[in-house]
Amino acid sequence: MARAKVGDERRGQILDAFEACVVRDGLAKATLQKVADEAALPRSLVRYFIGNRDEMVNVLIDAMMARAEREMAEVYPAGKALSPRELVSFVFDSLFDNDTTNGVVSELWLLAQRDEAVKARLAKLYERMQDEIVSQMALAGFGRSKAARKRVAYALMSLGYGDASYKFLTNSFEQKGGLKQLALGMVERLKAEGQKNET
């Protein structure tokens, strides 16, 4: 049991080092040796606990999916419907507000243009997030149809990711307050449509 715990700790240490290297140097320059140096471990241990660079990318995507799942579970406790404001806040202030995750995702988007497996995994990650937002909207009674909820969920994610992307260029582009108001208007309109359906 202790050996498994040490293995999990080492994998976490290596994954943190890999994320740091990707954000600082870019994915193309995040070599096994740089990750080993960042983790203060021998390169052989990095290979033993995680594998080669391609396997590290897969572990990184798995970790991002697990992180998104945990964050969604914290915000979406079973059976609790979020208000429009809470839902918008989740998208802008939780889902797309981690600079490390956003930096890693930007690098993975570039890789996905050349690697179909990475593209499929990223698509699955974003589809899962969209499905959770759609499920939350359905629980709260927003919208007349699943298709309407999907469109608004897609728009929310696009606005949240777009805001996070511009933030990397310069803070002078940050217009989070205005985008959150726009997003809130969309969700409130969807909520009103759902209420019309009930009457």
Secondary structure as GFF3:
##gff-version 3
##sequence-region A 1 199
A	DSSP	alpha_helix	2	25	.	.	.	ID=ss1
A	DSSP	three_ten_helix	27	29	.	.	.	ID=ss2
A	DSSP	alpha_helix	32	39	.	.	.	ID=ss3
A	DSSP	alpha_helix	43	49	.	.	.	ID=ss4
A	DSSP	alpha_helix	53	75	.	.	.	ID=ss5
A	DSSP	alpha_helix	84	90	.	.	.	ID=ss6
A	DSSP	pi_helix	91	95	.	.	.	ID=ss7
A	DSSP	alpha_helix	99	112	.	.	.	ID=ss8
A	DSSP	alpha_helix	116	139	.	.	.	ID=ss9
A	DSSP	alpha_helix	146	169	.	.	.	ID=ss10
A	DSSP	three_ten_helix	171	173	.	.	.	ID=ss11
A	DSSP	alpha_helix	176	198	.	.	.	ID=ss12
###
